[in-house]
Amino acid sequence: MTWNNLLKKLFCPFQVVVKHQIGELEKGEVVWVNSVKVTAKLKTVFLIKGRAYYYDHFEILDPP
């Protein structure tokens, strides 16, 4: 969702910025999300560099 509660349709891959260090990803690093999955508990997961990370560790960058 956006800041004004609108949904945006994204197509993979898309870029995100890392909010804080997690695993091998550094805070402020810009990385590509290769696919998006949902866990059994309905939490969104981004697949980045072959690893799964919860979506809330990232901020989606606006496409050019």
Buried (B, 14 or more C-beta within 10 A) or exposed (E): EEEEEEEEEEEEEBBBBBEEEBEEBEEEEEBEBEEEEEEEEEEEBBBBEEEEBEBEBBEBEEEE
